[in-house]
Amino acid sequence: MTSFKGSIRSATAATSSTTAALGKWTLTEHMQARQAAAWPGYATGTIDYLVVAGGGGGGGGGGGGGGAAGFRTATGFSVTAGTAYTVTVGGGGSAGAGTGRTSGTKGSDSVFSTITSTGGGYGGGYPLQGGSGGSGGGSGKDSNVAGGAGNTPSTSPSQGNSGGSVSGASNIGASGGGGATAVGSNGGGGPAAEVGGNGGAGTASSINGSSVTYSGGGGGAVNSIGAPTPGLGGAGGGGNASVNGSAAGSPGTTNLGGGGGGGDYNSPGAAQNGGAGGSGVVILVYPSSFSDLASVGAGLTCNGSAGNTVSDTASRSGYKVYKFTAGTGTITF
């Protein structure tokens, strides 16, 4: 005997009458269907998600590497059919200018439902501290400060790591931005041989069927006089610092959430710009036995097209994959 709300008791399983098939339900059928999670609009299921924010921009003119995007992933997240869920793909932070030796800007957050991955912290310009974020940005050369704090705000598991430090106020290279797996490396060196810190490594995910590494930190820049060693970007889309005034720092990779590389300090010549942070991504996956998404907002680029509801069933056998690469809007299951 099963009890339902409203003092309805039934010894039979939930069934649908001919009227229910036409969209008309008796009160008993309604309560039975609700109990069995078969009432339209109340069906629930679970999905896997990956939410990567935008990476931080690298600092200009001897700047630190941008911090990697916040990285969050999990399985078994409950969703309900007919309910609208917000999806936002964060953009990468802008690069710091070499002229003025300014810091980059923080990456933008990515969101799925109640899950927010925080944008990567900015790389500090010369001689400024890196910013906090999903992973922290590296500090500028000769700044003599710690890097920006990672996993800010705090999540469990951690969404990222801190940027590297710069210990010294003369002839010390900028530090690398933090990555999803590792702290950014510290700046180092000496006169005419500065060493930029490498960006922290990112984290690999196979959520959509193949292993891809996300959220690597950007490399820290140096004074290009002499024989310096610019910092390298961390695995997962982190950008390299620029070399000997030849170009700006490399940008973080699009849709991997990498931090931008720092721009070098080409004194007494012109300093170089940092690299912009890489944009983020949101990936949702669930078994192919369930229906495609009921709706995707027109402001979202999904599986390559705006507002697309058609799943990718080829990338991961037995699953439907939805990869959001730009925009913001709502989806319904």
Buried (B, 14 or more C-beta within 10 A) or exposed (E): EBEBEEEBEBEEEBEEEEEBEEEEBEEBBBBBBBBBEBBEEBBEBEBBBBBBBBBBBBBBBBBBBBBBBBBBBEEEBEBBBEBEBBBBBBBBBBBBBBEEBBBBBBBBBBBBBEBBBBBBBBBBBBBBBBBBBBBBBBBBBBBBBBBBBBBBEEBEEBBBBBBBBBBBEEBBBBBBBBBBBBBBBBBBBEEEBBBBBBBBBBBBBEBBBEEBBBBBBBBBBBBBBBEBBBBBBBBBBBBBBBBBBEEBBBBBBBBBBBBBBBBBBBBEEEBBBBBBBBBBBBBBBBEBEBEBBEBBBEBBBBBEEBBBBBBBEEBBEEBBBBBBBBBBBBBBB
